[in-house]
């Protein structure tokens, strides 16, 4: 494929907007594609507040599996390339829908986690958010106050964290280069970010083996895998 290399020095503010496809080459399953998590599991039983209130242990077991899966995987060349872009440029934000922490494991900074993280818990009672970086299942399922902890993840029908949304909105509105990688573009409000970047005047680029629902609004659409396309798009 003919790829036009992007010179990062021509851009003041860069946003990488990532979805499950970003981690696919690391071995983390996506949600909707072949072998996707939501084909195997009904999210109504595992990823919404109702499921949690009905059977928190079952929901914890599901998320323990997600942690185990993520721990078996490692960042790939695409994650590393994004870190290299960050090291070479003063204003790069990663707005991710991923909860696996793979960008951080590749030493990326400024990661805005729209859908929360598998590596944090929140007390149902006190609302306190704590890291749980145990190298395996969640360390504790109950808070010291006696209430259930819950994975600090945005489940179906949950509101996004307003501070996180504010950070993401600011980054996307102000960027002049927006690179969307590995998202199907069907989950809102994240799916609105490409349009927001476009209407704010950014050059919008999509990388995906199967162009997303939103491909029509991008200036450039490259069909392929993140780990293969990113090093060709940015020669650093
Ligand atoms: P999806 O599973 O909906 O979409 C994954 C996208 O990645 C698809 O468009 C694939 O074509 C693409 N893809 C697959 N392999 C790729 C590769 N090697 N390189 C680049 N792209 C590749 O995942 P998301 O769009 O991230 O929410 O889903 C959004 C949200 O829905 C997730 O954050 C999750 C889910 O419910 C929560 O867990 C809260």
Boltz pocket constraint, residues with backbone or C-beta under 6 A from the ligand:
constraints:
  - pocket:
      binder: B
      contacts: [[A, 18], [A, 19], [A, 20], [A, 21], [A, 22], [A, 24], [A, 25], [A, 30], [A, 31], [A, 32], [A, 33], [A, 36], [A, 97], [A, 98], [A, 99], [A, 115], [A, 153], [A, 154], [A, 155], [A, 156], [A, 181], [A, 182], [A, 183], [A, 184], [A, 185], [A, 186], [A, 187], [A, 207], [A, 208], [A, 209], [A, 210], [A, 211], [A, 212], [A, 224], [A, 225], [A, 226], [A, 227]]
      max_distance: 6.0
